Amino acid sequence: MRSFWTPFQTVNQAAASVGKVPERTDIEEKYKWNLEDIYPSPEAWEKSFADLTPRVNALESRAGKATASAGALLAFLREEEAVSKELGRLCVYAHMKSHEDLRVTRHQELADRAENLSMRHSAAVSFFQPEILALPEGQIEKYVAENEELALYCFYFLEILREKEHVLSRREEELLAQTQEIGSVAQNAFTMLTDADMKFPTIQDENGQDVELTEERYYKLSRSKDRSVRKAAFEGIHNTYAVYKNAIGALYAGSVKKDLFYAKARHYSSSLESALFSDNVPEAVYDNVVNTANAHAPLLHDYMTLRARVLGLEALRFYDLNVPLSEEPLTCIPYEEALEMAAAALSPLGEDYGAVLRRGFTERWIDVYENQGKRKGAYSWGSYGTRPYVLLNYNGTLRDVFTIVHEMGHSLHSWYSHGTQPQVYADYTILLAEVASTTNEALLLEHLLRECESKPEAQRLAERKWLLTHYLDMMRTTFFRQAMFAEFERETHRRAEAGEPLAPERLQELWGELCAKYHGPAVILNDPIRMEWARIPHFYSAFYVYKYVTGFTAAGAFARAILCGEDGARQRYLDFLKSGASGFSLDILKKAGVDLKSPEPFEHTMATFREKLAEAKELLTLRKNLAFT
């Protein structure tokens, strides 16, 4: 395979990556996803919408009747699934059509209407779970005995009934429901303050051009080779948050108090237990995340020392953490070649996986290139009853190749899950969502590291440096940083539960202590970094970020077992992809060979980090500032 550093372009790649961004009509059909497989035209979508609307409304009329008998229960479940399936198709088509060109008003209107119908559906079926929970003890078992077709839904019923001890009286539930809008005030106010009202200063970039800071622009500026630019961007962002520290501190404290209120109202022992309950995750898993990061923080300290040495700095500041240690050489990987790289990297997953992957490449699952008005970024989407789809904005870099395998990891997870499981269990949980995508990234990384061994020495060194530093930065940002976030959340909620105030000064102090503990003596703690907690929107959805760490850890374990040829590893992984939500998430992972209740997979992740850090040290310090030569 030709090196991904060789400069070359196809005509289509040139059109997509240089010069004026093309209109959608200028891009070849083969590079556009085929949404006509869902509906052949917007008119067909309109007919489906019109036909489905009365069926959504009719679901509400089943209230008080849906659980009256085994037959009524089965009939409701089947009708609700049929409605949900078509509603999913409506939503996916409308939203993805709108993302093709956000300037097209008609498509935006379709998406809005689909969203409104989806909310109407949620309201129409909201009676069902309380009805199930109100049934006498053992009634569900009697219904299943009466009608064997209900046996399919046993785990689904178990999931509902598991919550029974945390469900209140009807009147209390009504009151809690009325507080939901109040409970979202802190998050909504934080969003409006930071996205709409907060204004950041203007700084100068490397070329002396004025740049008004935004959160979106900050990441690029934080990677600048010019340290003064990085410093100005860092201080501009964090010092602005410091101006609003009292307001943001009050909003975050209010969000934490909201978590405590709902946990106490529903008889959980803590807000952490409440947050983990829906996934049936014990606190030991959360503790594994935080404890592993703490125990192995010296490895991150070593990486920070290496970073300082390569950058030629006596000590790092926090604005030095994002600048690349190794340049990704100018790349222009033709899209078709990127697909071949992806297929080769994922070949250890077997022939069937490879065949489905190539179907995705050739049957127009992917919307490839940027066009005027197209949604930015990348995602995988679809619903039960459609193929999976992937949105890209492909520009020919190696990072884009990682994006392809990542999103196709999601897509094939959905393909196998939807193709194997009945509709009720077809969609996997958020806890599992990032495992398949990150496994693919791990396989691509190892494939490229092996491939570059046969290259000429200079090229081999250049490629390995970039790949290794890419991995080290993933460890810093996906494992250690998210673990630090998780520890912060656990501590703020513990303090609130103990009656301690969450004044902004105390939050700044806590954040500074965590930053120092995780990053070590090679990074100088300065005042602006103590305000970083105020920037993190995930904190308003408490105890979510630990899932990034567990997903990364499970993915590493799967990739390691597959590449080592461990007996049965590939089949266990494919079975994992097919499992959907047919069991509790941790049980699905354990059956596939990854026990997140044990420290073992986390320790293996640290062993890999140690190994790759050692090689990176050797490569990056061959001569002074090698990363920038």
Phi, psi and omega in degrees: 000137180293144180300144179283002175263356180287125182287119179198147178221145164275169179299316181295321179296319179299319181295328185274338192244348180229159177070208184288139176294127186286158168287160183297327180293343181273354182263136181298147182302325184295345177260010178246145176292156185256081180286348178295344174291339177272303174224133182293343183196162173302331179294321177295323175299316180300319179296316179297318179299314181296321180290326186278329186306310178294332178290324175297313181296326183292336180300326182295332181290349178280354181303132181082353182239337189296334182246018184289335181203169178298318180295319179295321180296313180296318180298317179296314182301317181291320179291320179296321178295319179297318178295315181298322180297313180289326177296321176300317178297317179300314183292315182297312181300311186296314182292316181291325175298320179293329182285344176297322179201102185292354179276347184276108186297321184300319181289326175296322179294321176301315181297318179297317181293320178297319179296319179296319179294324178296318178294323177297321178298315180301318179293322184294328183256008184294342179288339196292311182299314176301326178295318178300315183291337180276351180294150177299154178306130177085358183293321179299317179300321178295317179298318180296322178293327181285326184225105186296340179292340177284347181300331178304329189263012185301314180292324176301314177296321179301317179299320178291311185293335179299335183272000190303318183292346180253008177260136187263186176294163182302316181295318178296321178296321178297318179295317178298319179300324181288344179270353185301318180294321177295321182296338181268000184299315183299313180296315180296319180293319176301316181298314181294319180296311188277332181267330187248313189270326185287129179244132181258158183288169174262134178235177177254137178275190184300334183264009180079011180273140177290133179228119175284124182292140167219166176299322181294324182277342187298318184300314180298316180294328180290347178261005182297143174291336182278111185296328180294327177292315179301316181297315181296319179294315181300311182290324179299318180290305189287326178291331175293317176299325180297328179298328184256021188299325181290317179294314181291323177299319178294322179294316180292318177300321177296322178294318178296318179296326175298316178300317180294321181298311182292323178297315180292319181299327183261014172066037169268153182286338180201166177292330178293315178301318179300316182292326183275345189297319185299329177265002181056044182256125177285158181296342179299327179292315177300318179296323177301319179299306185291316183295320179296316179298320179292315183295329185251015176305327177303332175294318177294323176301317179298320179295322179295321177296317177298316180301316179299318182295315182293324179281354179073032183247143176293324178210150179272151164252165182293343176277004176260004189276340183261343183296131183297139175276338181222125181292136166279113182304159179306122185237154172207079183275115177303145185303316181298325177289324176300322178294322178292322176299316180297314181297319180294318182295327184265005180300332176299346179279356172104170185293318182296315178300316180297323180293318178293320178303314180291329172301317178299323180289323188261340184260019172063049169282340194248133171260109202274302195259158173294143168218167181303127176085356184286147177300141180280170174081205183208150175198165168244136183211167179158180178215170178298123183103356172236164169287161172284151178232153180230129172259127174236165163228073192290131181235006173087013179265165176296327176301325178293327177293318175299323178295320179300310183292327178298306183292324177290335172299314174301314186296317180286331172301313179294319180301310181291319181295312181293327182282343184253319187267150169295163188305323185297335182242014190284332185261118181288161184282165177298327179300328181264350194298324185268001184291308184296319181295319182285329173301316178299320178297319179296320178294320178295316180301311181294324178298314182291325176297322177290318183298321186287349180295335181269003183275162171306152191305312183297318180291320179300314180297317181298316182291315182296321179301312182295316182296318180292318179290329174300316180293315182299322179289328174296319178298318181295313188275326185268326180264294189291315182296315180291326175295321177297318175301315181298320179293321178300312181297317180299319182288320180295320179289324177297317180296318180295321179293335177272002179084011180277143179287151177250058178294150183302326179297323179288325177293320177297318180296315180298316181296318178298318178298317180292318179300318179293317182295318184283322189264338174083184188288345181286347181246122181281126179280120179241165187300316183303324183295334181294347178264001186298328178307330184287348183266350195268103182293335180300336183293346178270002168235082196300144173062038177262323193294337181299337181292335174295321181290314181295322178296316178297318181293314180296320180298317178298321179294317179297312182298318181298314182294321181293314183289333177280355180071026180302135185303122177079000186297315182296316181294322177297322179292316178297323176295324175300314180299331183273354190278338181055231177243040184282357177203181175293143188304315181294326178291322178297316179295318182295320178299328179277354175113007181236112181256100182285351174284344180262149175289347190303308181296328177292321178293323177296322177299318179293325178296320177295318178300315180300316182296314183286329176295321179297318179292320179298320177303315182296316184287319188280346181245023177298323173207161189303132176054039181303328184297339185247018178263000000 
